[in-house]
């Protein structure tokens, strides 16, 4: 089953007197864009968490936030007084040289990186790390459930659109003989307007008609379009984990065949079918931008 890129998940885990809370959101994106907001004390684990999230979520614009409720000293941080003092003195000196007021310097200094530091040192407690992983995995599980629920709607829409294209392709045969007869008669009428019919070599005329009708033949495009529709449906229903790229490639092939049919049709009923197929193809492209 396909998954939508849009979703939300929330997970919690307990550790002593503290609750670990993880929230994760996902939106549509052509590339994978992951942002993680962590307490300063978990900076060393960011890469591990990033790898876990990317492995399980696969694609999308993803934002994950981990926070703690309770008093376990994880937020026991202090300001680097020496660094703040150094920044403040240097910026105050520059402000005096420029004749600029120094009222907001301290406020701006506190926004600089590395101003906060943890009180104490040591590795993260393994039991606490297990609780963090539990909360993260729970949130991702919920995100995936959300994505799959949205994916079912996308699946139905995609299947309906490609089935409509396939059905319209099957209707081409009913109009094709009428189209060829129309083209033949139109060529005869145009020829009669400029040349006396008695001077026309009937055999040569038939050869020319056959040549142009052959160039206007749409049987190959029709067969390929049907095959692409079948392939699209098989891929959509298959077990492929990430289907968006392959379905995008197939939709491009659908577009090529539909455009060629439109160029060769020269018959109003067929043009109406082509317009209908293009409309369904646009729906497919819009929906493919939403799936993983």
C-alpha positions in Angstrom: 0.0 0.0 0.0 1.3 3.4 -0.8 1.9 6.1 1.8 1.3 9.8 1.8 4.1 12.1 2.7 1.8 14.0 5.0 1.5 12.8 8.5 1.8 13.3 12.3 2.9 11.1 15.1 3.4 11.5 18.9 5.1 9.1 21.2 6.0 9.0 24.9 8.1 6.9 27.2 8.7 7.0 31.0 12.1 7.2 32.7 12.0 7.4 36.5 10.2 10.7 37.3 10.4 12.0 33.8 8.4 11.6 30.6 10.1 11.6 27.2 7.9 13.2 24.6 8.6 13.0 20.8 6.5 14.7 18.1 7.1 14.2 14.4 5.5 15.9 11.4 5.8 15.3 7.7 4.9 17.3 4.7 5.3 17.0 0.9 8.8 17.6 -0.5 10.7 16.6 -3.6 13.7 15.9 -1.5 14.2 14.5 2.0 14.5 17.4 4.4 14.8 16.4 8.1 15.1 18.8 11.0 15.4 17.6 14.6 15.0 19.8 17.6 16.7 18.4 20.7 17.7 19.5 24.2 21.3 20.6 24.2 22.3 17.6 26.3 21.3 15.2 23.4 23.5 16.8 20.8 25.8 13.8 20.7 22.9 11.6 19.7 21.5 13.7 16.8 23.2 11.6 14.1 21.9 8.3 15.5 18.4 9.8 15.7 18.7 11.3 12.2 19.7 7.9 10.7 16.7 6.2 12.5 14.2 8.7 11.3 15.5 8.7 7.7 15.5 4.9 7.6 11.9 4.6 8.7 10.2 7.7 7.1 12.1 7.5 3.7 11.0 10.8 2.2 9.3 14.2 2.9 9.9 17.4 4.8 10.1 16.1 8.3 10.4 17.9 11.6 10.9 16.0 14.9 11.0 17.5 18.4 12.1 15.7 21.5 11.4 17.2 24.9 11.3 16.1 28.5 8.7 16.6 31.2 9.9 16.3 34.8 13.0 17.1 36.8 15.9 14.8 35.9 18.6 17.4 35.4 18.6 17.0 31.7 18.0 20.7 31.4 20.6 21.5 34.1 22.6 23.8 31.9 24.5 27.0 32.6 25.8 29.9 30.6 29.4 30.1 29.6 30.2 33.3 31.5 33.7 33.7 30.2 32.5 33.4 26.6 29.6 35.8 27.2 32.0 38.3 28.8 34.4 38.1 25.9 31.7 38.6 23.3 30.2 41.5 25.2 33.5 43.3 25.7 34.5 43.0 22.1 31.1 44.1 20.8 30.9 47.0 23.2 34.3 48.2 22.0 33.2 48.1 18.4 29.9 49.9 19.3 31.9 52.7 21.0 34.2 53.1 18.0 31.1 53.3 15.7 29.2 55.6 18.1 26.4 53.1 18.4 24.4 52.5 21.5 25.2 49.3 23.5 21.8 48.8 25.0 21.0 45.6 23.0 24.4 44.0 23.0 23.8 41.5 25.8 20.5 40.5 24.3 22.2 39.7 21.0 25.2 38.0 22.7 22.8 35.5 24.3 21.7 34.4 20.8 25.2 33.4 19.8 26.0 29.7 19.5 27.8 27.8 22.3 26.7 30.2 24.9 25.0 27.4 26.8 26.8 24.5 28.2 25.8 21.4 30.2 26.7 21.3 33.9 28.7 18.2 34.4 29.9 15.6 31.9 29.6 12.0 31.1 27.8 9.7 28.6 24.0 9.6 28.3 22.5 6.9 30.6 21.7 3.8 28.5 18.3 3.4 30.2 17.4 6.9 29.3 18.6 6.4 25.7 16.3 3.3 25.5 13.4 5.5 26.7 14.2 8.1 24.1 14.3 5.5 21.3 11.0 4.1 22.5 9.3 7.5 22.3 10.8 8.1 18.9 9.8 4.8 17.5 6.2 5.2 18.8 5.9 8.6 17.2 7.2 7.1 13.9 4.8 4.2 14.2 1.9 6.7 14.5 3.2 8.7 11.6 3.3 5.7 9.4 -0.3 4.7 10.4 -1.4 8.3 9.5 0.5 8.1 6.2 -1.0 4.8 5.3 -4.5 6.1 6.0 -3.9 9.0 3.7 -2.3 6.7 1.2 -5.5 4.7 0.8 -7.3 7.7 -0.5 -4.4 8.5 -2.9 -4.3 4.9 -4.0 -8.0 5.0 -4.9 -7.7 8.3 -6.8 -4.7 7.1 -8.8 -6.3 3.8 -9.6 -9.5 5.5 -10.7 -7.5 8.0 -13.0 -5.4 5.3 -14.7 -8.4 3.1 -15.1 -10.2 6.0 -16.8 -7.3 6.5 -19.2 -7.3 2.8 -20.0 -11.0 2.8 -20.6 -10.8 5.8 -22.9 -8.0 4.2 -24.8 -10.2 1.2 -25.4 -12.8 3.5 -26.9 -10.4 4.7 -29.6 -11.0 1.6 -31.8 -14.7 2.5 -32.2 -13.8 5.9 -33.7 -10.7 5.0 -35.6 -12.4 3.6 -38.8 -14.6 6.6 -39.0 -11.5 8.8 -38.6 -9.6 7.1 -41.4 -12.6 7.4 -43.7 -12.9 11.0 -42.8 -9.3 11.7 -43.6 -9.6 9.9 -47.0 -12.6 11.9 -48.0 -11.1 15.1 -46.9 -8.0 14.4 -49.0 -10.2 13.6 -52.0 -12.2 16.9 -51.5 -9.0 19.0 -51.3 -7.6 17.4 -54.4 -10.8 18.0 -56.3 -10.7 21.7 -55.4 -7.4 22.2 -57.2 -7.2 19.5 -59.8 -9.6 18.2 -62.4 -10.6 14.7 -61.3 -10.1 13.3 -64.8 -6.4 14.1 -64.6 -5.8 12.2 -61.4 -4.1 8.8 -61.6 -6.4 6.7 -59.4 -3.6 4.2 -58.5 -1.2 7.0 -57.5 -3.9 8.7 -55.5 -4.5 5.5 -53.6 -0.8 5.0 -52.9 -0.6 8.6 -51.6 -3.7 8.0 -49.4 -2.2 4.8 -48.0 1.1 6.6 -47.3 -0.6 9.4 -45.3 -3.0 7.1 -43.5 0.0 5.0 -42.5 1.6 8.1 -41.0 -1.6 8.8 -39.2 -1.9 5.2 -37.8 -2.3 5.3 -34.1 -2.5 1.5 -33.4 1.1 1.4 -31.9 0.5 4.3 -29.6 -2.8 2.8 -28.5 -1.2 -0.5 -27.7 1.7 1.1 -25.8 -0.7 3.3 -23.9 -2.7 0.3 -22.8 0.5 -1.5 -21.7 1.7 1.5 -19.7 -1.7 1.7 -18.0 -1.5 -2.0 -17.1 2.1 -1.5 -15.8 1.1 1.5 -13.7 -1.7 -0.5 -12.1 0.6 -3.5 -11.4 3.1 -1.2 -9.8 0.5 0.6 -7.8 -0.8 -2.6 -6.4 2.6 -4.2 -6.0 4.9 -4.6 -3.0 7.5 -2.0 -4.1 8.4 0.0 -0.9 8.9 3.4 -2.5 6.7 3.6 -5.6 6.7 7.3 -6.3 9.7 7.4 -8.6 8.7 4.4 -10.7 5.1 5.6 -11.0 6.5 9.0 -12.1 8.5 7.4 -14.8 5.5 5.4 -16.0 3.3 8.6 -16.0 5.9 10.3 -18.2 5.5 7.5 -20.8 1.7 7.8 -20.5 2.1 11.5 -21.4 4.2 10.8 -24.4 1.7 8.3 -25.9 -1.2 10.5 -25.2 0.5 13.5 -26.8 1.3 11.5 -29.9 -2.3 10.3 -30.1 -3.4 13.9 -30.0 -1.0 14.9 -32.7 -2.2 12.1 -35.0 -5.9 12.1 -34.2 -7.3 14.8 -36.6 -10.8 13.7 -35.6 -13.0 15.4 -33.1 -14.3 12.4 -31.2 -10.7 11.2 -30.7 -9.5 14.7 -29.7 -12.2 14.6 -27.0 -10.8 11.3 -25.7 -7.3 12.7 -25.7 -8.4 15.8 -23.7 -10.1 13.5 -21.2 -6.9 11.3 -20.9 -4.8 14.4 -20.4 -7.1 15.6 -17.7 -6.8 12.3 -15.8 -3.0 12.3 -16.3 -2.8 15.7 -14.7 -4.7 14.3 -11.7 -2.2 11.5 -11.5 0.8 13.8 -11.5 -0.7 15.9 -8.8 -1.3 12.9 -6.6 2.1 11.4 -7.3 3.7 14.5 -5.8 2.0 13.5 -2.5 3.2 9.9 -2.1 6.4 8.5 -0.6 
